[in-house]
């Protein structure tokens, strides 16, 4: 990573089997009210036409798009680190290949980072949608504390924008197998441990394409990975040990039948 910033924002996107939705996702970046950005996509071994769709945009906008390709499926943490290695922006933003974001997302996130110098991570509230429309929302504390980490990731990963300095300090995403699917949670943990702080904009500026059963399909080993990060949080942030109850929570959730978890998860998000 270099400190010679050639653009304001580097958007990093790992893409995998999202050919049907990728154009909509990319278009929501193209239509941002802030134009000083580059989009770096890395195909993580797709078996559909994802890479072909990405190539089309790269060819149309060669000065704005960078396209990488993994030889095989490596996982999101490895893929995003590849994007980081070639990024040239002062700020690093995330986007997923099947989601959408509001046209003023970058503008509002930049306003926080350029006016609140003590803030290095900014994210937003997020809506969940499927073919029937928006069916739920998620929000996190405006200024998360270390105590908030015990409940899970205090930021929505896909809607974040982060000072490059913070990524450089923690050396990007950790690539251990036990951190798969919790790479963002562990990333925020590393940044807070290094002294960085974050803010959540309490406005829905990002929309995640997600059917209502998706959370119930997460593999049990990823629940164990989440429990591992919660244990690290207690140890490193010196939280009271009664917080151990939150360490076992993802394990218990992982043992629930999918229909039961889906019922409670839907109710929680739809209530917001």
The 8 nearest C-alpha neighbors of each residue, nearest first, counted from 0:
[[1, 84, 2, 85, 83, 86, 167, 87],
 [0, 2, 3, 87, 4, 86, 84, 85],
 [1, 3, 4, 0, 89, 87, 88, 163],
 [4, 2, 1, 5, 87, 88, 89, 0],
 [3, 5, 88, 87, 89, 6, 2, 7],
 [6, 4, 87, 88, 3, 7, 89, 8],
 [5, 7, 88, 4, 8, 36, 35, 87],
 [6, 8, 88, 89, 35, 36, 90, 9],
 [9, 7, 36, 88, 90, 6, 91, 89],
 [8, 10, 88, 91, 37, 36, 86, 38],
 [9, 11, 92, 38, 93, 91, 39, 37],
 [12, 10, 39, 93, 82, 40, 38, 92],
 [13, 11, 40, 94, 95, 39, 14, 93],
 [12, 14, 41, 40, 78, 79, 42, 75],
 [15, 13, 42, 96, 41, 43, 12, 17],
 [14, 16, 45, 43, 17, 42, 44, 13],
 [17, 15, 45, 47, 49, 18, 46, 14],
 [16, 18, 19, 20, 15, 21, 49, 96],
 [19, 17, 49, 48, 21, 20, 16, 52],
 [18, 20, 17, 21, 22, 49, 97, 16],
 [21, 19, 97, 17, 18, 23, 22, 24],
 [20, 22, 96, 24, 18, 23, 97, 17],
 [23, 21, 25, 24, 20, 26, 52, 19],
 [24, 22, 26, 21, 25, 20, 27, 99],
 [23, 25, 21, 99, 27, 22, 98, 26],
 [26, 24, 22, 28, 27, 23, 21, 29],
 [25, 27, 29, 23, 28, 24, 22, 30],
 [26, 28, 30, 24, 25, 29, 100, 99],
 [29, 27, 25, 26, 30, 31, 24, 100],
 [28, 30, 26, 27, 31, 25, 34, 32],
 [31, 29, 27, 28, 102, 26, 32, 34],
 [32, 30, 102, 33, 28, 29, 103, 34],
 [31, 33, 103, 102, 34, 30, 106, 105],
 [34, 32, 31, 106, 35, 105, 103, 36],
 [33, 35, 36, 32, 31, 29, 30, 37],
 [36, 34, 7, 33, 6, 8, 37, 9],
 [37, 35, 8, 9, 34, 7, 6, 38],
 [36, 38, 63, 9, 64, 10, 8, 39],
 [39, 37, 10, 64, 9, 11, 63, 65],
 [38, 40, 65, 11, 64, 82, 10, 66],
 [41, 39, 12, 66, 13, 67, 11, 65],
 [42, 40, 67, 13, 68, 66, 14, 43],
 [43, 41, 68, 14, 44, 15, 69, 13],
 [42, 44, 72, 69, 15, 45, 14, 41],
 [43, 45, 71, 72, 42, 69, 70, 46],
 [46, 44, 15, 16, 47, 43, 42, 49],
 [45, 47, 16, 44, 48, 49, 15, 50],
 [46, 48, 16, 45, 49, 18, 17, 50],
 [49, 47, 51, 18, 50, 52, 46, 16],
 [50, 48, 18, 52, 51, 47, 17, 16],
 [49, 51, 53, 52, 48, 54, 42, 45],
 [52, 50, 54, 48, 53, 49, 55, 18],
 [53, 51, 55, 49, 54, 50, 48, 18],
 [52, 54, 50, 56, 55, 51, 57, 49],
 [55, 53, 57, 51, 52, 56, 50, 58],
 [54, 56, 58, 52, 53, 57, 59, 51],
 [55, 57, 59, 58, 53, 54, 60, 52],
 [56, 58, 54, 64, 61, 60, 55, 59],
 [57, 59, 55, 56, 61, 60, 54, 64],
 [58, 60, 56, 57, 61, 55, 54, 64],
 [59, 61, 57, 63, 62, 58, 56, 64],
 [62, 60, 57, 58, 64, 63, 59, 65],
 [63, 61, 60, 64, 37, 65, 57, 59],
 [64, 62, 37, 60, 61, 38, 65, 36],
 [63, 65, 38, 57, 61, 37, 39, 62],
 [66, 64, 39, 40, 38, 57, 67, 63],
 [65, 67, 40, 41, 39, 64, 57, 68],
 [68, 66, 41, 40, 42, 65, 69, 39],
 [67, 69, 42, 41, 43, 70, 66, 44],
 [70, 68, 43, 71, 44, 42, 72, 67],
 [71, 69, 44, 68, 72, 43, 73, 42],
 [70, 72, 44, 69, 73, 43, 45, 68],
 [71, 73, 44, 43, 74, 69, 70, 45],
 [74, 72, 71, 77, 43, 78, 75, 69],
 [75, 73, 76, 77, 72, 78, 43, 179],
 [74, 76, 78, 77, 79, 13, 73, 179],
 [75, 77, 79, 78, 172, 174, 74, 182],
 [78, 76, 80, 75, 79, 74, 174, 73],
 [79, 77, 75, 81, 80, 76, 13, 74],
 [80, 78, 82, 81, 76, 77, 75, 13],
 [79, 81, 83, 77, 82, 78, 84, 171],
 [82, 80, 78, 84, 79, 83, 77, 85],
 [83, 81, 79, 80, 84, 85, 11, 39],
 [82, 84, 80, 86, 81, 85, 79, 11],
 [83, 85, 81, 82, 0, 86, 80, 87],
 [84, 86, 83, 82, 87, 81, 0, 39],
 [87, 85, 83, 84, 9, 88, 82, 39],
 [86, 88, 4, 5, 6, 9, 85, 89],
 [89, 87, 9, 8, 6, 7, 4, 90],
 [88, 90, 7, 4, 163, 8, 162, 6],
 [91, 89, 162, 8, 163, 88, 161, 9],
 [90, 92, 9, 161, 160, 8, 10, 163],
 [93, 91, 160, 10, 159, 9, 11, 161],
 [94, 92, 157, 11, 10, 159, 158, 12],
 [93, 95, 157, 12, 11, 158, 96, 10],
 [96, 94, 98, 97, 12, 157, 13, 93],
 [97, 95, 21, 24, 14, 98, 17, 20],
 [96, 98, 20, 95, 21, 24, 208, 17],
 [99, 97, 207, 208, 24, 95, 96, 206],
 [100, 98, 206, 24, 27, 205, 207, 101],
 [101, 99, 205, 204, 206, 27, 102, 104],
 [100, 102, 204, 104, 103, 205, 99, 27],
 [103, 101, 31, 104, 32, 30, 100, 27],
 [104, 102, 106, 101, 105, 32, 31, 107],
 [103, 105, 101, 107, 106, 204, 102, 108],
 [106, 104, 108, 107, 103, 109, 33, 31],
 [107, 105, 103, 109, 104, 108, 33, 110],
 [106, 108, 110, 109, 104, 105, 103, 111],
 [107, 109, 105, 111, 110, 106, 104, 121],
 [108, 110, 112, 106, 111, 107, 105, 113],
 [109, 111, 107, 113, 108, 112, 114, 106],
 [112, 110, 114, 108, 109, 115, 113, 107],
 [113, 111, 109, 115, 110, 114, 118, 116],
 [112, 114, 110, 111, 115, 109, 116, 108],
 [113, 115, 111, 112, 110, 116, 109, 118],
 [116, 114, 117, 111, 112, 118, 113, 110],
 [115, 117, 118, 114, 112, 113, 119, 111],
 [118, 116, 115, 119, 196, 195, 197, 112],
 [117, 119, 197, 196, 116, 115, 120, 112],
 [118, 120, 162, 161, 197, 196, 195, 112],
 [121, 119, 197, 161, 118, 160, 198, 196],
 [122, 120, 198, 160, 159, 197, 199, 108],
 [121, 123, 159, 199, 158, 154, 155, 200],
 [124, 122, 200, 199, 201, 158, 202, 204],
 [123, 125, 203, 138, 202, 201, 137, 200],
 [124, 126, 205, 203, 137, 136, 206, 123],
 [125, 127, 136, 206, 135, 207, 203, 205],
 [128, 126, 207, 135, 133, 206, 136, 134],
 [127, 129, 133, 208, 132, 134, 209, 207],
 [128, 130, 132, 131, 210, 209, 208, 133],
 [129, 131, 132, 128, 210, 133, 208, 209],
 [132, 130, 129, 133, 128, 134, 210, 211],
 [133, 131, 128, 129, 130, 134, 127, 208],
 [134, 132, 128, 127, 135, 129, 126, 131],
 [133, 135, 128, 127, 269, 132, 136, 129],
 [136, 134, 269, 268, 127, 126, 133, 271],
 [135, 137, 126, 268, 125, 271, 127, 269],
 [138, 136, 125, 124, 268, 126, 271, 139],
 [137, 139, 124, 125, 136, 140, 201, 123],
 [138, 140, 153, 141, 154, 199, 137, 124],
 [141, 139, 143, 142, 199, 138, 153, 198],
 [140, 142, 199, 198, 143, 139, 200, 201],
 [141, 143, 198, 140, 197, 199, 144, 196],
 [144, 142, 140, 147, 141, 153, 197, 145],
 [145, 143, 146, 147, 142, 148, 196, 140],
 [144, 146, 147, 148, 236, 143, 191, 149],
 [145, 147, 144, 148, 149, 238, 143, 236],
 [148, 146, 144, 145, 149, 150, 143, 153],
 [149, 147, 151, 150, 146, 145, 153, 152],
 [148, 150, 147, 151, 229, 146, 245, 232],
 [149, 151, 148, 147, 245, 152, 153, 229],
 [152, 150, 148, 149, 153, 184, 229, 147],
 [151, 153, 184, 154, 148, 150, 183, 155],
 [154, 152, 139, 148, 151, 143, 147, 155],
 [155, 153, 152, 156, 122, 139, 199, 159],
 [154, 156, 158, 157, 122, 159, 123, 153],
 [155, 157, 159, 158, 154, 183, 93, 122],
 [158, 156, 93, 94, 159, 155, 95, 205],
 [157, 159, 122, 156, 155, 93, 205, 123],
 [160, 158, 122, 156, 121, 157, 92, 93],
 [159, 161, 92, 121, 91, 120, 122, 93],
 [162, 160, 120, 91, 90, 119, 163, 121],
 [161, 163, 90, 119, 164, 165, 91, 89],
 [162, 164, 90, 166, 165, 89, 91, 161],
 [165, 163, 167, 162, 166, 168, 89, 161],
 [164, 166, 168, 163, 167, 162, 190, 169],
 [167, 165, 171, 163, 164, 169, 168, 170],
 [166, 168, 170, 164, 165, 169, 163, 171],
 [167, 169, 165, 166, 170, 164, 193, 171],
 [168, 170, 166, 167, 171, 189, 190, 165],
 [171, 169, 167, 168, 166, 172, 173, 165],
 [172, 170, 166, 169, 80, 167, 173, 186],
 [171, 173, 76, 186, 174, 80, 182, 170],
 [172, 174, 175, 171, 76, 182, 178, 186],
 [175, 173, 76, 77, 172, 176, 178, 179],
 [174, 176, 177, 178, 173, 179, 76, 182],
 [177, 175, 178, 179, 174, 224, 173, 180],
 [176, 178, 224, 175, 179, 221, 227, 223],
 [177, 179, 181, 176, 175, 182, 224, 180],
 [178, 180, 181, 176, 177, 182, 221, 175],
 [181, 179, 182, 221, 178, 75, 183, 224],
 [180, 182, 184, 178, 179, 183, 225, 185],
 [183, 181, 185, 178, 184, 180, 179, 186],
 [182, 184, 186, 185, 181, 156, 187, 152],
 [185, 183, 152, 181, 187, 186, 182, 188],
 [184, 186, 188, 182, 183, 187, 189, 181],
 [187, 185, 183, 189, 188, 184, 182, 172],
 [188, 186, 190, 189, 184, 185, 191, 183],
 [187, 189, 185, 191, 186, 190, 192, 184],
 [190, 188, 192, 186, 187, 191, 185, 193],
 [189, 191, 187, 193, 195, 192, 188, 186],
 [192, 190, 195, 194, 193, 188, 189, 196],
 [191, 193, 189, 190, 194, 188, 195, 235],
 [194, 192, 190, 191, 195, 189, 169, 168],
 [195, 193, 191, 192, 190, 196, 189, 165],
 [194, 196, 191, 190, 193, 119, 197, 165],
 [197, 195, 118, 119, 191, 120, 194, 117],
 [198, 196, 120, 118, 121, 119, 142, 143],
 [197, 199, 142, 121, 141, 120, 122, 200],
 [198, 200, 141, 122, 123, 121, 201, 142],
 [201, 199, 123, 202, 122, 124, 198, 141],
 [202, 200, 124, 123, 199, 203, 141, 138],
 [201, 203, 124, 200, 204, 123, 125, 199],
 [202, 204, 124, 125, 205, 123, 126, 201],
 [205, 203, 101, 104, 100, 202, 123, 124],
 [206, 204, 100, 125, 203, 158, 99, 101],
 [205, 207, 126, 99, 125, 127, 100, 98],
 [208, 206, 98, 127, 209, 126, 128, 99],
 [209, 207, 128, 98, 129, 127, 97, 206],
 [210, 208, 129, 128, 127, 207, 211, 213],
 [211, 209, 129, 212, 213, 208, 128, 127],
 [210, 212, 213, 209, 265, 261, 214, 129],
 [211, 213, 215, 210, 214, 261, 216, 257],
 [214, 212, 216, 215, 210, 211, 209, 217],
 [215, 213, 216, 212, 217, 261, 211, 264],
 [214, 216, 257, 213, 212, 261, 217, 260],
 [217, 215, 214, 213, 218, 212, 257, 219],
 [216, 218, 215, 214, 219, 221, 213, 222],
 [219, 217, 220, 221, 216, 222, 253, 215],
 [218, 220, 222, 221, 253, 217, 223, 254],
 [221, 219, 223, 222, 218, 224, 177, 217],
 [222, 220, 224, 223, 219, 218, 180, 225],
 [223, 221, 225, 219, 249, 220, 224, 250],
 [224, 222, 220, 226, 221, 225, 250, 227],
 [225, 223, 221, 227, 177, 222, 226, 178],
 [224, 226, 222, 228, 227, 223, 181, 221],
 [225, 227, 246, 223, 229, 224, 228, 249],
 [226, 228, 224, 230, 225, 229, 223, 231],
 [229, 227, 231, 225, 230, 226, 232, 185],
 [230, 228, 232, 226, 231, 227, 246, 149],
 [229, 231, 227, 233, 228, 232, 246, 226],
 [232, 230, 228, 234, 229, 233, 235, 227],
 [231, 233, 229, 230, 235, 234, 236, 228],
 [234, 232, 238, 230, 231, 237, 236, 235],
 [235, 233, 231, 237, 232, 236, 230, 238],
 [236, 234, 232, 237, 233, 231, 192, 238],
 [235, 237, 238, 233, 232, 234, 145, 192],
 [238, 236, 234, 235, 233, 239, 232, 240],
 [237, 239, 233, 236, 240, 234, 242, 146],
 [240, 238, 241, 242, 237, 233, 243, 234],
 [241, 239, 242, 243, 238, 233, 237, 244],
 [240, 242, 243, 239, 244, 238, 245, 233],
 [243, 241, 240, 244, 245, 239, 238, 149],
 [244, 242, 246, 245, 241, 240, 247, 230],
 [243, 245, 242, 246, 247, 241, 248, 240],
 [246, 244, 248, 243, 247, 242, 149, 150],
 [247, 245, 226, 243, 244, 229, 248, 230],
 [246, 248, 250, 245, 244, 249, 251, 226],
 [247, 249, 245, 251, 250, 246, 252, 244],
 [250, 248, 252, 222, 251, 247, 253, 226],
 [251, 249, 253, 247, 248, 252, 222, 223],
 [250, 252, 248, 254, 253, 249, 247, 255],
 [253, 251, 249, 255, 254, 250, 248, 260],
 [252, 254, 250, 251, 219, 255, 222, 249],
 [253, 255, 251, 252, 250, 256, 219, 249],
 [254, 256, 252, 253, 260, 257, 259, 251],
 [257, 255, 259, 258, 260, 254, 253, 215],
 [256, 258, 215, 260, 259, 261, 255, 216],
 [257, 259, 261, 256, 260, 262, 215, 255],
 [260, 258, 262, 256, 261, 257, 255, 263],
 [259, 261, 257, 263, 262, 258, 264, 215],
 [260, 262, 264, 258, 259, 215, 263, 265],
 [261, 263, 259, 265, 260, 264, 258, 266],
 [264, 262, 266, 260, 265, 261, 267, 259],
 [265, 263, 261, 267, 266, 262, 260, 268],
 [266, 264, 268, 262, 267, 263, 269, 261],
 [265, 267, 263, 269, 264, 268, 270, 262],
 [266, 268, 264, 270, 265, 269, 263, 271],
 [269, 267, 135, 265, 270, 136, 271, 266],
 [268, 270, 135, 266, 271, 267, 265, 134],
 [269, 271, 268, 267, 266, 135, 136, 265],
 [270, 269, 268, 136, 135, 137, 267, 138]]
